[in-house]
Amino acid sequence: MQQKHLDVLVGCASHARFTKDKFIFRAGEQADHFYLIRHGRIDLELARPGQEPITILGLSDADVLGSSWLVPPYKWKFDARTTAPTRAVRLNGQSPGHRQLESSKRLRSALSPSTPSVMTAKVKTVVPS
């Protein structure tokens, strides 16, 4: 990754801490950021009215949470809830560097060379369409 891309990322980044059982985001909300998990555990869940949610995928140390910010319509498709105290780096899509993130194909591919397709494949194995 080029230094100018790292500089953009640093300008968009902040530290985030979550307690256990905290919803980070809910399905349908605007997806304008993503997280690099430093320590902890986060489950992606599919809510079911009147029933327990289905855990789609568990994420932990060094995983990336939030590929929906890359793919229209830029809405979260699942709920994300911590199952342990969690520390992460939040990269904000609404920061001044966001336009550079959107316009730089190289930076976008460096951030997630296959994240949307990998996530889609993982989810489809659990929830067939």
C-alpha positions in Angstrom: 0.0 0.0 0.0 1.3 3.4 -0.9 2.2 6.0 1.8 -0.5 8.4 0.5 -3.1 5.7 1.0 -1.9 5.1 4.5 -2.2 8.8 5.2 -5.8 8.8 4.1 -6.6 5.8 6.3 -5.0 7.4 9.4 -7.1 10.5 8.8 -10.3 8.4 8.7 -9.4 6.2 11.7 -10.4 6.3 15.4 -10.3 3.9 18.3 -13.5 2.1 19.3 -14.3 0.1 22.4 -17.4 -1.9 23.0 -18.7 -3.8 26.0 -20.2 -7.3 25.8 -23.7 -7.6 24.2 -23.4 -4.1 22.5 -25.0 -3.7 19.1 -22.5 -1.9 16.8 -25.0 -1.6 14.0 -28.4 -2.9 13.0 -29.6 -4.2 9.6 -31.0 -1.5 7.4 -29.0 1.4 9.0 -26.6 3.5 6.8 -23.3 1.8 6.2 -20.7 4.5 6.2 -17.8 3.0 8.1 -16.0 -0.3 8.8 -13.9 -1.8 11.6 -10.6 -3.5 12.0 -11.0 -5.7 15.0 -8.0 -5.5 17.3 -9.3 -7.7 20.1 -12.6 -9.3 21.0 -15.5 -11.0 19.3 -18.4 -9.8 17.1 -21.2 -11.8 15.7 -23.2 -11.0 12.6 -26.7 -11.9 13.2 -29.9 -12.3 11.3 -32.9 -11.0 13.3 -36.1 -13.1 13.4 -39.2 -11.6 14.9 -40.3 -13.4 18.0 -37.3 -15.8 17.9 -33.6 -15.8 18.7 -31.4 -14.4 16.0 -29.3 -16.6 13.8 -25.6 -16.1 14.0 -24.3 -15.9 10.5 -20.6 -15.3 11.1 -18.3 -14.8 14.1 -15.4 -12.3 13.8 -12.5 -11.8 16.1 -8.9 -10.5 16.3 -7.6 -9.1 13.0 -10.9 -9.6 11.1 -12.6 -6.8 9.2 -16.3 -5.9 10.0 -18.5 -4.0 7.6 -18.1 -4.6 3.9 -21.5 -3.1 3.3 -19.9 0.4 3.0 -18.3 -0.7 -0.2 -21.5 -2.0 -2.0 -24.6 -0.1 -2.9 -27.2 0.5 -1.4 -24.7 1.1 1.5 -26.9 -0.3 4.2 -26.0 -2.9 6.8 -27.5 -6.3 5.9 -27.2 -7.9 9.3 -26.9 -6.9 13.0 -23.4 -6.8 14.5 -23.3 -7.5 18.2 -20.3 -8.0 20.5 -20.1 -11.3 22.4 -17.0 -10.2 24.4 -15.5 -6.9 25.2 -14.0 -5.6 21.9 -11.5 -3.1 20.8 -11.3 -2.0 17.2 -10.2 0.7 14.8 -13.2 2.4 13.1 -12.6 3.8 9.7 -15.2 6.6 9.0 -16.6 6.9 5.5 -17.9 10.4 6.4 -14.5 12.0 7.1 -12.8 14.4 4.7 -10.6 11.5 3.4 -13.8 9.6 2.4 -13.8 11.1 -1.1 -10.3 9.8 -1.6 -11.4 6.4 -0.4 -14.3 6.4 -2.9 -12.2 7.7 -5.8 -9.1 5.5 -5.4 -9.7 2.1 -7.0 -6.2 1.0 -5.8 -7.0 2.0 -2.2 -10.3 0.3 -2.2 -8.8 -2.9 -3.6 -6.0 -2.8 -1.1 -8.5 -2.4 1.7 -10.7 -5.4 0.6 -9.4 -7.3 -2.4 -12.3 -9.7 -2.1 -14.2 -8.9 1.1 -17.7 -8.4 -0.5 -17.4 -11.6 -2.5 -16.0 -13.6 0.3 -18.6 -12.4 2.8 -21.4 -13.1 0.3 -20.1 -16.6 -0.3 -19.9 -17.3 3.5 -23.3 -15.9 4.1 -24.9 -17.9 1.3 -23.6 -21.1 2.8 -25.6 -20.3 5.9 -28.6 -18.5 4.4 -29.3 -19.8 0.9 -31.2 -17.4 -1.4 
